[in-house]
């Protein structure tokens, strides 16, 4: 409102620049453009900015029979007092009379042309003087005209809650539902997509259902899966402007006006897995080159059917594209209702899933790459790989859910496995559990034993990270058994190694040691030195936990040597850190400090900030133990910075607190 009022203020004309005649409130259907324009008109009238008055014409630009400029000029002449016998007999003379009346009026007037879909509806109505102002509302951006735009977006969650609460209280100030059901009200606002029209309809339904709670409407919409179905069915009729309070026709009129190529892209975008999708992924979805996709996306954005989102943190994918939730539901329902569109959509989803898997595989290869391995293609650095996965994270995780459909099972399961390293790196454990659970169940239904075993192993690791030790053990046992049945000895070794860690977490140390020994033996038999190093490292941890520090030091030393031999500096860093812990327990603190220093350097070099934080914390504690508070303080500060970069705010806070204690 303030932006629009500032545009209409007479004070804006107190400049040397030529005055701008046309202002426009733009946005998707149902976002509240008319309400804003009318409210602005009331306010400017109260302030005396337009003493000549306000004229309003609804051009019905998105109806089946929109108002033409020739029809609109008759309504405007009538409002100006020209009617019946005074009305000129021809269209040209009617326009002449209209222009003359406006030119003769000395007092400023505001002309509101509401709901315009085409410049042809309003260009002939522009005044021939710069004294008056035109305010247009439209769902289509008039880029060819010198128009000062006010883009209207959906409401914030708090604004949405306030709108529904106010609507209910205006009817009955005793209505206690908004105050009594704040969570249900927020869920309802979310389901309405924070779109004012949808929120108005929902408020009307709640007014009619005076004795039902808000949660019942939320449950009804969720059960239907499409908010437009419930809201339109229960719509209370019309609003104060006489417009029908219905959602689906608003979306249908916008869709029907699209050229075929724009309509196709919008339908496909409504099938994309995430709320926001990068241009590169959209080109795969729609099977278009980048320039063609961008032109169509920009056209859809000009019609307020998609929203460009600038991604300042992702230079490799600087713009994402977002479809409003209600538009997404509408588009998906169009596809579901048409057999040919269903096949078009299924093929598009296959392309997008293949693209996601290929890019995620390249990113995963880069995250796992160490010197000595073949240089992976696709991403020049781990930072680039992480930036891309960060930018597409929501879509990647959601796309894995497609694995539940047989057509997408194989690629969806492989995508899930390729996301694990990234989700571990960023510590997104809930999403890690979600994608690996989906992959396991989908692979099981498809009868793919090896894929199911792999998914079980990755799921077990995630469960262990969140403290669900017994669930982790069960998952790793199932993984081990499936690999044994498939006679895949190397993968069986991985499963034994994972099982050993879960058993150690559960305090079942003897079983953990036996599992680690079994894993080490199988890795040795298959010639996997990196895997053997991992097994030695995990065996050392179990031995240390069992109180066998000397044996643990030997195991960690073997792990370190193996990882250094294959130039895996990150895993060598893990072994260095664990060796430092064992040395500290053996009262060899100076040796422990050197081990922790080596560990922190290796992890920082690899940009594994969480493990770097752990090593720096150990380094600080060791310095504190030998009476070096200054050094300890410095390492706690470095530790906090590393944990902050690793998305581990709790650990970062603890490190800062320990540093603060040393300052007193």
C-alpha positions as CSV (number, residue, x, y, z in Angstrom):
1,X,0.0,0.0,0.0
2,X,2.7,2.5,0.9
3,X,4.5,1.9,-2.3
4,X,1.4,2.6,-4.3
5,X,0.5,5.7,-2.4
6,X,4.0,7.1,-2.8
7,X,3.5,6.6,-6.6
8,X,0.2,8.5,-6.6
9,X,1.3,11.3,-4.3
10,X,1.3,14.8,-5.8
11,X,4.7,15.2,-4.1
12,X,6.2,12.8,-6.6
13,X,5.5,15.4,-9.3
14,X,7.6,18.1,-7.7
15,X,10.6,17.1,-9.8
16,X,12.0,18.2,-13.1
17,X,11.2,14.9,-14.7
18,X,8.1,14.4,-16.9
19,X,5.2,13.0,-14.8
20,X,4.4,9.4,-15.3
21,X,0.7,8.9,-16.2
22,X,0.2,5.2,-15.8
23,X,0.6,3.0,-12.7
24,X,-0.1,-0.7,-12.5
25,X,-0.7,-3.2,-9.7
26,X,0.4,-6.6,-11.1
27,X,0.2,-10.1,-9.7
28,X,-1.3,-13.5,-10.1
29,X,-5.1,-14.0,-10.0
30,X,-6.5,-13.8,-6.5
31,X,-3.6,-11.9,-5.0
32,X,-5.7,-8.9,-4.1
33,X,-5.0,-6.4,-6.9
34,X,-8.5,-5.0,-7.0
35,X,-8.8,-4.7,-3.2
36,X,-5.5,-2.8,-3.1
37,X,-6.4,-0.4,-5.9
38,X,-9.8,0.4,-4.4
39,X,-8.4,0.9,-0.9
40,X,-5.7,3.1,-2.4
41,X,-8.5,5.1,-4.1
42,X,-10.3,5.6,-0.8
43,X,-7.1,6.8,0.9
44,X,-6.0,9.3,-1.8
45,X,-9.6,10.7,-1.9
46,X,-9.4,11.2,1.9
47,X,-6.1,13.0,1.5
48,X,-7.5,15.3,-1.2
49,X,-5.0,14.2,-3.8
50,X,-7.6,13.7,-6.6
51,X,-10.2,16.4,-6.1
52,X,-11.7,15.6,-9.5
53,X,-12.8,12.2,-8.2
54,X,-12.2,8.6,-9.2
55,X,-13.6,6.6,-12.1
56,X,-13.6,2.8,-11.9
57,X,-14.1,0.3,-14.8
58,X,-13.9,-3.5,-14.5
59,X,-12.5,-4.6,-17.8
60,X,-13.1,-8.3,-17.0
61,X,-10.0,-9.1,-19.0
62,X,-9.9,-12.8,-18.1
63,X,-13.6,-13.5,-18.6
64,X,-15.0,-15.3,-21.6
65,X,-16.3,-11.9,-23.0
66,X,-13.9,-9.2,-21.8
67,X,-14.9,-5.5,-21.9
68,X,-13.5,-3.7,-24.9
69,X,-12.2,-0.1,-24.9
70,X,-15.2,0.9,-27.0
71,X,-17.5,-0.5,-24.3
72,X,-15.4,1.0,-21.5
73,X,-15.5,4.5,-22.9
74,X,-19.3,4.4,-22.8
75,X,-19.2,3.6,-19.1
76,X,-16.7,6.4,-18.5
77,X,-18.8,9.0,-20.4
78,X,-21.8,7.9,-18.4
79,X,-19.8,8.4,-15.2
80,X,-18.8,11.9,-16.5
81,X,-22.4,12.8,-17.1
82,X,-22.7,12.2,-20.8
83,X,-25.6,9.9,-21.5
84,X,-28.8,9.4,-23.5
85,X,-29.3,12.3,-26.0
86,X,-25.9,13.9,-25.2
87,X,-24.0,10.7,-26.2
88,X,-22.1,11.2,-29.6
89,X,-23.5,8.8,-32.2
90,X,-20.1,7.3,-33.4
91,X,-17.3,5.6,-31.5
92,X,-14.7,8.1,-32.8
93,X,-16.7,11.0,-31.6
94,X,-17.3,9.3,-28.2
95,X,-13.5,9.1,-27.7
96,X,-13.2,12.7,-28.8
97,X,-15.8,13.7,-26.2
98,X,-14.1,11.7,-23.5
99,X,-10.7,13.2,-24.2
100,X,-12.2,16.7,-24.3
101,X,-13.9,16.3,-21.0
102,X,-10.7,15.1,-19.3
103,X,-8.7,17.9,-20.9
104,X,-11.2,20.5,-19.6
105,X,-11.2,19.2,-16.1
106,X,-8.7,21.2,-14.1
107,X,-9.0,19.0,-10.9
108,X,-6.9,15.9,-10.9
109,X,-8.8,12.6,-11.5
110,X,-7.8,9.0,-10.9
111,X,-9.0,6.4,-13.4
112,X,-8.9,2.8,-12.2
113,X,-9.0,0.2,-15.1
114,X,-9.4,-3.0,-13.3
115,X,-8.6,-6.6,-14.5
116,X,-7.0,-5.7,-17.8
117,X,-5.6,-8.5,-19.9
118,X,-4.5,-6.6,-23.0
119,X,-3.2,-3.1,-23.6
120,X,-5.8,-2.7,-26.3
121,X,-8.4,-2.6,-23.5
122,X,-7.0,0.6,-22.0
123,X,-4.6,2.4,-24.4
124,X,-7.5,4.3,-26.1
125,X,-8.7,5.4,-22.7
126,X,-5.5,7.2,-21.7
127,X,-6.1,10.9,-21.0
128,X,-4.7,13.4,-23.5
129,X,-3.3,15.4,-20.6
130,X,-0.7,14.8,-18.0
131,X,-3.0,16.1,-15.3
132,X,-4.8,12.9,-14.5
133,X,-3.6,9.5,-13.5
134,X,-4.4,5.9,-14.6
135,X,-4.2,2.9,-12.3
136,X,-4.4,-0.5,-14.0
137,X,-4.6,-3.9,-12.4
138,X,-3.6,-7.0,-14.4
139,X,-2.2,-10.5,-14.3
140,X,0.1,-9.6,-17.3
141,X,3.0,-7.3,-17.1
142,X,2.8,-4.5,-19.7
143,X,6.5,-4.4,-20.6
144,X,6.0,-2.3,-23.8
145,X,4.6,0.7,-22.0
146,X,6.1,3.3,-19.7
147,X,4.3,2.1,-16.6
148,X,5.4,2.4,-12.9
149,X,4.8,-1.2,-11.6
150,X,3.8,-2.4,-8.1
151,X,4.3,-6.2,-8.1
152,X,1.9,-7.7,-5.6
153,X,3.0,-10.8,-3.9
154,X,1.2,-13.3,-1.7
155,X,0.9,-12.5,2.0
156,X,3.3,-13.5,4.7
157,X,2.2,-16.2,7.1
158,X,1.4,-13.7,9.8
159,X,-0.5,-11.5,7.4
160,X,-2.5,-14.5,6.3
161,X,-3.4,-15.4,9.8
162,X,-4.4,-11.8,10.5
163,X,-6.7,-11.7,7.4
164,X,-8.7,-14.8,8.4
165,X,-8.8,-13.8,12.1
166,X,-10.1,-10.3,11.2
167,X,-12.7,-11.8,8.8
168,X,-14.1,-14.1,11.5
169,X,-14.1,-11.4,14.2
170,X,-15.8,-8.9,11.8
171,X,-18.7,-11.3,11.6
172,X,-18.7,-12.3,15.3
173,X,-16.3,-10.7,17.8
174,X,-17.0,-13.7,20.1
175,X,-15.5,-16.2,17.6
176,X,-12.6,-17.7,19.6
177,X,-11.4,-20.2,17.0
178,X,-8.4,-18.1,15.8
179,X,-7.1,-17.6,19.3
180,X,-7.8,-21.2,20.3
181,X,-6.4,-22.9,17.3
182,X,-3.3,-21.0,16.3
183,X,-1.5,-24.0,14.7
184,X,-4.5,-25.1,12.8
185,X,-5.0,-21.5,11.5
186,X,-1.4,-21.4,10.3
187,X,-1.8,-24.8,8.6
188,X,-4.9,-23.5,6.9
189,X,-3.0,-20.4,5.7
190,X,-0.3,-22.6,4.3
191,X,-2.8,-24.8,2.5
192,X,-4.3,-21.6,1.0
193,X,-0.8,-20.7,-0.3
194,X,-1.2,-17.3,1.5
195,X,-3.3,-16.2,-1.5
196,X,-5.8,-13.5,-0.4
197,X,-8.6,-15.0,-2.5
198,X,-8.2,-18.5,-1.1
199,X,-8.0,-17.1,2.4
200,X,-11.2,-15.1,1.9
201,X,-13.0,-18.2,0.7
202,X,-11.7,-20.2,3.7
203,X,-12.9,-17.5,6.1
204,X,-16.3,-17.6,4.4
205,X,-16.5,-21.4,4.9
206,X,-15.5,-21.0,8.5
207,X,-18.2,-18.3,9.0
208,X,-20.8,-20.7,7.7
209,X,-19.4,-23.6,9.8
210,X,-19.6,-21.5,12.9
211,X,-19.7,-24.6,15.2
212,X,-16.9,-26.5,13.6
213,X,-13.2,-26.0,14.4
214,X,-10.6,-24.8,12.0
215,X,-8.8,-28.1,12.2
216,X,-11.7,-29.9,10.5
217,X,-11.3,-27.7,7.4
218,X,-7.6,-28.3,7.4
219,X,-8.2,-32.1,7.6
220,X,-10.8,-31.8,4.8
221,X,-8.4,-30.0,2.5
222,X,-5.5,-32.3,3.2
223,X,-7.7,-35.3,2.6
224,X,-8.8,-34.0,-0.8
225,X,-5.1,-33.2,-1.8
226,X,-6.3,-30.1,-3.7
227,X,-7.3,-27.0,-1.9
228,X,-9.3,-25.7,-4.9
229,X,-11.7,-28.7,-4.7
230,X,-12.8,-28.0,-1.1
231,X,-12.6,-24.2,-1.2
232,X,-14.6,-23.8,-4.5
233,X,-17.2,-26.3,-3.3
234,X,-17.7,-24.4,-0.1
235,X,-17.3,-20.9,-1.5
236,X,-19.6,-18.4,0.1
237,X,-20.5,-16.7,-3.3
238,X,-19.2,-13.2,-4.1
239,X,-17.1,-10.6,-2.5
240,X,-17.9,-6.9,-1.8
241,X,-16.9,-6.1,-5.4
242,X,-19.5,-8.5,-6.8
243,X,-16.8,-11.0,-8.0
244,X,-17.3,-14.7,-7.6
245,X,-15.2,-16.1,-4.8
246,X,-13.9,-19.2,-6.7
247,X,-10.3,-20.3,-7.2
248,X,-10.2,-22.7,-10.1
249,X,-11.9,-20.5,-12.7
250,X,-9.3,-17.8,-11.9
251,X,-6.5,-20.3,-12.6
252,X,-8.3,-21.7,-15.7
253,X,-8.7,-18.3,-17.4
254,X,-5.0,-17.6,-16.9
255,X,-4.0,-21.0,-18.3
256,X,-6.4,-20.9,-21.3
257,X,-4.8,-17.6,-22.5
258,X,-1.3,-19.1,-22.7
259,X,0.3,-20.0,-26.1
260,X,0.8,-23.8,-26.4
261,X,4.5,-23.8,-25.6
262,X,4.0,-21.7,-22.4
263,X,1.1,-23.9,-21.4
264,X,3.2,-27.0,-21.9
265,X,6.1,-25.7,-19.8
266,X,3.7,-24.6,-17.0
267,X,2.1,-28.0,-16.9
268,X,5.5,-29.7,-16.6
269,X,6.7,-27.2,-14.0
270,X,3.7,-28.2,-11.9
271,X,5.1,-31.8,-11.9
272,X,8.6,-30.8,-10.8
273,X,9.5,-32.3,-7.5
274,X,10.6,-29.2,-5.5
275,X,8.9,-25.9,-4.8
276,X,11.8,-24.1,-6.5
277,X,13.8,-25.4,-9.5
278,X,16.9,-24.2,-11.3
279,X,16.9,-23.4,-15.0
280,X,19.3,-26.3,-15.8
281,X,16.9,-28.8,-14.3
282,X,13.9,-27.2,-16.1
283,X,15.7,-27.6,-19.4
284,X,15.9,-31.3,-18.7
285,X,12.3,-31.5,-17.6
286,X,11.0,-29.8,-20.7
287,X,13.6,-31.1,-23.2
288,X,14.5,-27.5,-24.2
289,X,17.8,-25.7,-24.7
290,X,18.6,-23.1,-22.1
291,X,17.7,-20.0,-24.1
292,X,14.3,-21.4,-25.2
293,X,13.5,-22.4,-21.6
294,X,14.5,-18.9,-20.3
295,X,12.4,-17.1,-22.8
296,X,9.3,-19.2,-21.9
297,X,10.0,-18.8,-18.2
298,X,10.3,-15.1,-18.5
299,X,7.0,-15.0,-20.4
300,X,5.3,-17.0,-17.6
301,X,6.8,-14.8,-15.0
302,X,5.4,-11.7,-16.9
303,X,2.0,-13.4,-16.5
304,X,2.7,-14.0,-12.8
305,X,2.4,-17.8,-13.2
306,X,5.9,-18.5,-12.1
307,X,8.2,-16.4,-9.9
308,X,12.0,-16.0,-10.5
309,X,14.0,-16.3,-7.3
310,X,17.5,-14.9,-7.3
311,X,20.0,-17.3,-5.6
312,X,22.8,-15.0,-4.4
313,X,24.6,-17.9,-2.7
314,X,24.6,-20.2,-5.8
315,X,26.5,-18.4,-8.6
316,X,26.4,-21.6,-10.8
317,X,22.6,-21.5,-10.7
318,X,21.8,-17.8,-10.0
319,X,18.0,-18.0,-10.7
320,X,15.5,-20.5,-9.5
321,X,11.9,-20.6,-10.6
322,X,9.0,-21.1,-8.2
323,X,5.4,-22.1,-8.9
324,X,2.7,-21.1,-6.4
325,X,1.3,-24.1,-4.5
326,X,-2.3,-23.6,-5.8
327,X,-1.0,-23.2,-9.4
328,X,1.0,-26.4,-8.9
329,X,-2.1,-28.3,-7.8
330,X,-4.1,-26.9,-10.6
331,X,-1.5,-27.9,-13.2
332,X,-1.1,-31.4,-11.8
333,X,-4.8,-31.9,-11.9
334,X,-4.9,-31.0,-15.6
335,X,-2.3,-33.6,-16.3
336,X,-4.1,-36.2,-14.2
337,X,-7.3,-35.7,-16.1
338,X,-5.8,-36.3,-19.6
339,X,-4.2,-39.5,-20.8
340,X,-2.0,-37.8,-23.4
341,X,-0.8,-35.3,-20.8
342,X,-0.1,-38.0,-18.4
343,X,2.3,-39.6,-20.8
344,X,3.9,-36.2,-21.6
345,X,4.3,-35.7,-17.8
346,X,5.7,-39.1,-17.1
347,X,8.3,-38.8,-19.9
348,X,9.3,-35.3,-18.6
349,X,9.8,-36.7,-15.1
350,X,12.0,-39.5,-16.4
351,X,14.2,-36.9,-18.1
352,X,14.4,-34.8,-15.0
353,X,15.2,-37.8,-12.8
354,X,17.9,-38.9,-15.2
355,X,19.4,-35.4,-15.1
356,X,19.3,-35.2,-11.3
357,X,20.9,-38.6,-11.0
358,X,23.7,-37.8,-13.5
359,X,24.5,-34.4,-11.8
360,X,24.2,-35.8,-8.3
361,X,26.5,-38.7,-9.3
362,X,29.1,-36.2,-10.6
363,X,28.8,-34.1,-7.4
364,X,29.1,-37.3,-5.3
365,X,32.2,-38.4,-7.2
366,X,33.7,-35.0,-6.5
367,X,32.9,-35.1,-2.8
368,X,34.4,-38.6,-2.5
369,X,37.4,-37.8,-4.6
370,X,40.9,-38.0,-3.2
371,X,44.3,-37.7,-4.9
372,X,45.3,-40.9,-6.7
373,X,41.7,-41.5,-7.9
374,X,40.7,-40.6,-11.5
375,X,39.7,-37.0,-11.7
376,X,35.9,-36.8,-11.8
377,X,34.0,-34.9,-14.5
378,X,31.3,-32.3,-14.0
379,X,32.5,-30.3,-11.0
380,X,35.9,-28.7,-10.7
381,X,35.9,-28.6,-6.9
382,X,34.0,-29.9,-3.8
383,X,32.8,-26.3,-3.3
384,X,31.1,-26.3,-6.7
385,X,29.6,-29.7,-6.1
386,X,28.2,-28.5,-2.7
387,X,26.8,-25.3,-4.2
388,X,24.9,-27.2,-6.9
389,X,23.5,-29.7,-4.4
390,X,22.6,-27.0,-2.0
391,X,20.7,-25.1,-4.7
392,X,18.7,-28.2,-5.8
393,X,18.5,-30.0,-2.5
394,X,14.7,-29.7,-2.1
395,X,14.1,-31.0,-5.6
396,X,16.7,-33.8,-5.3
397,X,15.2,-35.1,-2.0
398,X,11.6,-34.9,-3.4
399,X,12.6,-36.6,-6.6
400,X,13.7,-39.7,-4.7
401,X,10.0,-40.1,-3.7
402,X,9.3,-40.9,-7.3
403,X,11.0,-44.2,-6.7
404,X,7.8,-45.4,-5.2
405,X,6.4,-45.6,-8.8
406,X,7.7,-48.6,-10.7
407,X,8.6,-46.5,-13.8
408,X,11.1,-44.5,-11.7
409,X,12.3,-47.0,-9.1
410,X,15.7,-47.9,-10.5
411,X,16.9,-44.3,-11.1
412,X,15.2,-43.0,-7.9
413,X,17.1,-45.6,-5.8
414,X,20.4,-44.8,-7.4
415,X,19.8,-41.1,-6.9
416,X,19.1,-41.7,-3.2
417,X,22.4,-43.5,-2.7
418,X,24.2,-40.6,-4.5
419,X,22.7,-38.1,-2.1
420,X,24.0,-39.8,1.1
421,X,27.5,-38.3,1.1
422,X,26.2,-34.8,0.6
423,X,23.5,-35.2,3.3
424,X,26.1,-36.5,5.7
425,X,28.4,-33.6,4.8
426,X,25.7,-31.1,5.5
427,X,24.3,-33.1,8.5
428,X,20.7,-33.2,7.1
429,X,19.9,-36.4,8.9
430,X,16.1,-36.3,8.6
431,X,16.4,-36.1,4.8
432,X,19.0,-38.8,4.8
433,X,16.6,-41.1,6.6
434,X,13.8,-40.1,4.3
435,X,15.6,-40.8,1.0
436,X,17.2,-44.1,2.2
437,X,14.0,-45.4,3.6
438,X,12.2,-44.6,0.4
439,X,15.0,-46.3,-1.6
440,X,15.0,-49.4,0.6
441,X,11.2,-49.9,0.3
442,X,11.2,-49.2,-3.5
443,X,14.1,-51.6,-4.1
444,X,12.3,-54.3,-2.0
445,X,9.1,-54.0,-4.1
446,X,11.2,-54.2,-7.3
447,X,13.0,-57.3,-6.0
448,X,16.4,-55.7,-6.4
449,X,18.3,-57.4,-3.7
450,X,21.7,-55.5,-4.0
451,X,20.0,-52.1,-4.2
452,X,17.9,-52.9,-1.2
453,X,21.0,-54.0,0.7
454,X,22.8,-50.8,-0.2
455,X,19.9,-48.7,0.9
456,X,19.7,-50.6,4.2
457,X,23.3,-49.9,4.8
458,X,23.0,-46.1,4.2
459,X,19.8,-46.0,6.2
460,X,21.5,-47.7,9.2
461,X,24.3,-45.2,9.2
462,X,21.8,-42.3,9.3
463,X,19.9,-44.0,12.1
464,X,23.1,-44.4,14.1
465,X,23.9,-40.7,13.6
466,X,20.6,-39.7,15.3
467,X,21.0,-42.1,18.2
468,X,18.7,-44.9,17.1
469,X,21.3,-47.6,17.7
470,X,19.0,-50.7,17.7
471,X,17.2,-49.6,14.5
472,X,20.7,-49.0,13.0
473,X,21.9,-52.5,14.0
474,X,18.8,-54.1,12.5
475,X,19.3,-52.2,9.2
476,X,22.9,-53.2,9.0
477,X,22.2,-56.8,9.8
478,X,19.6,-56.9,7.0
479,X,22.1,-55.3,4.7
480,X,24.8,-57.8,5.6
481,X,22.4,-60.8,5.1
482,X,21.3,-59.5,1.7
483,X,24.9,-59.0,0.5
484,X,25.8,-62.4,1.7
485,X,22.9,-63.9,-0.2
486,X,24.0,-62.0,-3.3
487,X,27.6,-63.3,-2.8
488,X,28.9,-59.7,-2.9
489,X,31.9,-60.0,-0.6
490,X,33.1,-56.4,-0.9
491,X,29.7,-55.0,-0.1
492,X,29.4,-57.5,2.7
493,X,32.6,-56.1,4.1
494,X,31.1,-52.6,4.1
495,X,28.0,-53.9,5.9
496,X,30.1,-55.6,8.6
497,X,32.0,-52.4,9.1
498,X,28.8,-50.4,9.5
499,X,27.4,-53.0,11.8
500,X,30.5,-52.8,14.0
501,X,30.0,-49.0,14.4
502,X,26.3,-49.5,15.4
503,X,27.2,-52.2,17.9
504,X,29.8,-50.0,19.4
505,X,27.3,-47.1,19.8
506,X,25.0,-49.6,21.5
507,X,27.8,-50.6,24.0
508,X,28.0,-54.2,22.6
509,X,31.8,-53.9,22.4
510,X,32.8,-57.6,22.0
511,X,30.3,-58.0,19.1
512,X,31.6,-54.7,17.6
513,X,35.2,-55.9,17.7
514,X,34.3,-59.2,16.0
515,X,32.4,-57.3,13.3
516,X,35.3,-55.0,12.7
517,X,37.7,-57.9,12.4
518,X,35.4,-59.6,9.9
519,X,35.2,-56.4,7.9
520,X,39.0,-56.0,7.9
521,X,39.5,-59.6,6.8
522,X,37.1,-59.3,3.9
523,X,38.6,-55.9,2.7
524,X,42.0,-57.5,2.8
525,X,40.7,-60.5,0.7
526,X,39.2,-58.1,-1.9
527,X,42.3,-55.9,-2.0
528,X,40.6,-52.7,-0.9
529,X,43.2,-50.9,1.1
530,X,41.0,-47.9,1.8
531,X,38.3,-50.2,3.1
532,X,40.9,-52.0,5.2
533,X,42.0,-48.7,6.6
534,X,38.4,-47.9,7.6
535,X,38.1,-51.2,9.3
536,X,41.3,-50.7,11.3
537,X,40.0,-47.3,12.4
538,X,36.7,-48.6,13.6
539,X,38.4,-51.5,15.3
540,X,40.6,-49.1,17.1
541,X,37.6,-47.2,18.4
542,X,35.9,-50.4,19.7
543,X,39.2,-51.4,21.4
544,X,39.6,-48.0,23.0
545,X,36.0,-48.1,24.2
546,X,36.7,-51.5,25.7
547,X,39.7,-50.1,27.7
548,X,42.4,-51.6,25.4
549,X,44.3,-48.3,24.7
550,X,47.6,-49.9,23.6
551,X,45.8,-52.2,21.1
552,X,43.7,-49.2,20.0
553,X,46.9,-47.1,19.3
554,X,48.3,-49.9,17.1
555,X,45.0,-50.1,15.2
556,X,44.7,-46.4,14.6
557,X,48.4,-46.3,13.5
558,X,47.6,-49.0,10.9
559,X,44.6,-47.1,9.7
560,X,46.6,-43.9,9.4
561,X,49.3,-45.6,7.5
562,X,46.9,-47.2,5.0
563,X,45.0,-44.0,4.4
564,X,48.2,-42.0,3.9
565,X,49.5,-44.7,1.5
566,X,46.4,-44.3,-0.7
567,X,46.6,-40.5,-0.3
568,X,43.1,-40.3,1.4
569,X,43.9,-37.3,3.6
570,X,40.4,-36.9,5.0
571,X,40.3,-40.5,6.3
572,X,43.9,-40.2,7.4
573,X,42.7,-37.1,9.4
574,X,40.0,-39.3,11.1
575,X,42.6,-41.9,12.0
576,X,44.9,-39.1,13.3
577,X,42.1,-37.7,15.5
578,X,41.3,-41.1,16.9
579,X,44.9,-41.8,17.5
580,X,45.2,-38.5,19.4
581,X,42.3,-39.6,21.7
582,X,44.0,-42.9,22.4
583,X,47.3,-41.2,23.1
584,X,45.6,-38.8,25.5
585,X,44.1,-41.6,27.4
586,X,47.5,-43.2,27.6
587,X,48.8,-39.9,29.1
588,X,50.9,-39.1,26.1
589,X,49.5,-35.6,25.7
590,X,52.3,-34.1,23.7
591,X,52.0,-36.9,21.1
592,X,48.2,-36.4,21.2
593,X,48.5,-32.7,20.5
594,X,50.6,-33.5,17.4
595,X,48.0,-36.0,16.3
596,X,45.1,-33.6,16.7
597,X,47.0,-30.9,14.8
598,X,47.6,-33.2,11.9
599,X,43.9,-34.2,12.0
600,X,42.6,-30.6,12.0
601,X,44.9,-29.7,9.1
602,X,43.8,-32.7,7.0
603,X,40.1,-32.0,7.6
604,X,40.4,-28.3,6.9
605,X,42.3,-29.0,3.7
606,X,39.4,-31.3,2.7
607,X,36.8,-28.7,3.8
608,X,35.3,-31.3,6.1
609,X,34.4,-28.7,8.7
610,X,32.5,-30.8,11.2
611,X,35.5,-33.2,11.6
612,X,37.8,-30.3,11.6
613,X,35.8,-28.8,14.5
614,X,36.0,-32.1,16.4
615,X,39.8,-32.2,16.0
616,X,40.2,-28.5,17.0
617,X,38.1,-29.1,20.1
618,X,40.3,-32.0,21.1
619,X,43.4,-29.9,20.4
620,X,42.0,-27.1,22.7
621,X,41.2,-29.6,25.5
622,X,44.7,-31.1,25.3
623,X,46.3,-27.7,25.6
624,X,44.0,-26.9,28.5
625,X,45.0,-30.1,30.2
626,X,48.8,-29.3,30.0
627,X,48.2,-25.7,31.3
628,X,48.2,-23.7,28.1
629,X,45.0,-21.6,28.4
630,X,46.1,-19.1,25.7
631,X,46.5,-21.8,23.1
632,X,43.4,-23.5,24.3
633,X,41.3,-20.3,23.9
634,X,42.6,-19.8,20.3
635,X,41.7,-23.4,19.3
636,X,38.2,-23.1,20.9
637,X,37.6,-20.0,18.7
638,X,38.8,-21.9,15.6
639,X,36.7,-24.8,16.6
640,X,33.6,-22.6,16.9
641,X,34.2,-21.2,13.4
642,X,34.6,-24.7,11.9
643,X,31.4,-26.0,13.5
644,X,29.5,-22.9,12.3
645,X,30.6,-23.6,8.7
646,X,29.5,-27.2,9.2
647,X,25.9,-26.3,10.1
648,X,26.4,-27.4,13.7
649,X,25.3,-24.4,15.7
650,X,25.0,-26.3,19.1
651,X,28.6,-27.4,18.9
652,X,29.7,-23.9,17.8
653,X,28.0,-22.4,20.8
654,X,29.6,-24.8,23.2
655,X,33.0,-24.0,21.8
656,X,32.5,-20.3,22.2
657,X,31.3,-20.9,25.8
658,X,34.5,-22.8,26.6
659,X,36.6,-20.0,25.1
660,X,34.7,-17.5,27.2
661,X,35.4,-19.5,30.3
662,X,39.1,-19.2,29.6
663,X,38.8,-15.4,29.4
664,X,37.6,-15.0,33.0
